C-alpha cells in the first residue's frame, strides 16, 4: 500500500489508501502491544478494550464488541472519508462511547476545542458503520 500511495492516484483513491494505511498501522501497533504484554487470554483487558468484530451465528449478523458493549454492525457505507490516527486516547474515547451506546445512552465528549472529540466520535461511527 505504501508503494501504491507514492504513485499518481485520483483524490478519492488516495483517500481510500490513506484510510487503509491508517487503520493498518493501528492494527499493527495493537498486535505488537498484545505480543509485548504476552496477552493470551480473551478475558484480559488489553484484549477486551479493542474494538472487535464477530459474526454471531445465532442472529446471522455481524456484531461489534468492546469491553462490556455489544453493538450491531450498521452496514452504512459512508464513502471514502479520511480517518484519524488512532491513539490510546482515541481508544479510551471509543470505549466510553461504545459502552454508552450499549446501554442506550448517548455520549458527550468534553474538552478543549480542536482536540478531536467530534472526529473521534465520527471515526467510531465509521468503524461501526452507523
GIZI-V547280 format. One record per pair of residues at least 4 apart in sequence whose C-alpha atoms are under 7 Angstrom apart, sorted by the first residue. I is the first residue (numbers start at 1). J is the second residue. Records with the same first field share a line. If there is no record, write none. Layout:
I=J / J
This chain:
1=5 / 17
2=6
5=14 / 17
9=13 / 14
10=14
11=15
12=16 / 80
13=17
14=18
15=19 / 80 / 81 / 82
16=20 / 80
17=21
18=22
19=23 / 82 / 83
20=24
21=25
22=26 / 83 / 85
23=27
24=28
25=29
26=30 / 86
27=31
28=32
29=33
30=34
31=35
32=36
33=37
34=38 / 39
35=39
39=44
42=47 / 48
43=48
44=48
45=49
48=66 / 67
49=66 / 67 / 95
50=66
51=64 / 65 / 66
52=64 / 65 / 66
53=62 / 63 / 64 / 65
54=62 / 63 / 64
55=61 / 62 / 63
56=60 / 61 / 62 / 63
57=61
62=72 / 73
63=70 / 71 / 72 / 73
64=70 / 71 / 72 / 73
65=69 / 70 / 71
66=70 / 95
68=99
69=98 / 99 / 102
70=102
71=102
73=128 / 129
74=128 / 129 / 130
75=129
76=129 / 130
77=129
78=126
83=123
84=123
86=90 / 91
87=91
88=92
89=93
90=94 / 120
91=95
92=96
93=97
94=98 / 124
95=99
96=100
97=101 / 107
98=102
99=103
100=104 / 105 / 106 / 107
101=105 / 106
109=117
116=120
117=121
118=122
119=123
120=124
121=125
122=126
123=127
124=128
125=129 / 130
126=130
